[in-house]
Amino acid sequence: MPASQGSVVAAAVRASLERSSWIRRMFEEGARLKAEHGAEHVYDFSLGNPILEPPPQVREALLGLLASPAPGLHRYIPNPGLPEVRAYVAAELARETGLPYAANHVVLTCGAAGAVNIALKALLNPGDEVVTFSPYFVEYDFYAANHGGKLVRAETDADFQIDLEALDRVVTGRTRALLINSPNNPTGVIYPEHKLRALADYLNDAARRFGRPIFLLADEPYRKLVFDGNTVPWLPPLYDHTIIVTSYSKDLGLAGERIGFAAVHPRAAEAGLLLDAMVLANRVLGFVNAPALIQRVLPLVRGAMVDVGYYQRMRDRMLAPLREMGYECVTPGGAFYLFPKSPVPDDVAFVRTAQAQRLLLVPGSGFGRTGYFRISLAVTEDVIDRSLPVFAQVLQQVRGQALI
Ligand SMILES: Cc1ncc(COP(=O)(O)O)c(C=O)c1O
């Protein structure tokens, strides 16, 4: 409805609702199909909702906290988080990166989403641009717009790896931040160290050219979800103006508890002021502080995580048969997604054909890359097994249609 027709909802928000994500649409369609046909006849690969329960230590820690509650357990806490939890996160980062992270470099946040939002609120002036490598997590568009910024895409190469020439085509004096996500949603790709070193060199050079640093926001909620013995290189040792923006949603299975953190590099430009700005943002965006109870759990479950082997087994269970059928797909090194090539160029048409067989996928266009589709591996084995004949059938069907 045009603004002149007087909707009570702001025009920009209405526009966002219109573009509302494919993932949500698929989720709604899935609920409808399950109600109509029964859950066992729907093959739902649309949502990246971590399926694994948190490790048992989380429940033990929660029960312990509730069994002998300290006074004020549920009161407001400092906006940046509990001092001992900030110190715990900083010590982990210092150990992993070799850099002098301290408690005052860390803000506990409502998930990675909260962390990205407070960082962008702290950094962006109206009209500033945030670059990201495409395909990418679609919420980034909204996060940049939330703070008066604009998301700009740099295409990755055929293997979804960083392409510095493509990056250089979109970086300008308006670029304030680069939002990078490895292991990647939707591709599962991990950026190797040599690529990240080259990226850091590029950003340092850009800072000299434009007279101000471009901040690197490292969105890493899948850091520990890696397969085949892979590791994810740390960005802070490579680039001073890095802010880690991440969560425990996936590795501890705590997505609904909304717990993560933002950590500013100890040597970042104006690190102290930036931290103050992010703490203020945490407050005024209405998060106030990250949930207190689950913050207290973090130091108590040090080192615990979900069984990553599960997601690797799901990857292997799905990837090999799909390839045998004729689907092409880059092997994901981590996270819990496959991003195969659509057998026909129109990924939306492919996804609609699949949907008619109750096979729910998300088109690549929903992630800024047409010609592909995403499969979430946050499912049970039986869903994969039951879906394989349907994948084969849909492939035959679209190939048949393409010949007509
Ligand atoms: C790449 C990426 N960034 C951020 C998020 C948001 O994470 P959280 O739920 O911890 O806020 C997600 C969630 O799926 C994601 O895939």
The ligand as a Gaussian input file, in Angstrom:
#p B3LYP/6-31G(d) Opt

LIG

0 1
 C       25.914000     -16.029000       9.311000
 C       25.040000     -15.799000      10.481000
 N       25.241000     -14.705000      11.230000
 C       24.464000     -14.439000      12.302000
 C       23.450000     -15.290000      12.653000
 C       22.622000     -14.940000      13.843000
 O       23.077000     -15.693000      14.931000
 P       22.434000     -15.557000      16.363000
 O       21.218000     -16.392000      16.394000
 O       23.499000     -16.039000      17.273000
 O       22.134000     -14.120000      16.571000
 C       23.200000     -16.441000      11.915000
 C       22.090000     -17.340000      12.265000
 O       21.750000     -18.259000      11.590000
 C       24.022000     -16.705000      10.791000
 O       23.835000     -17.785000      10.034000

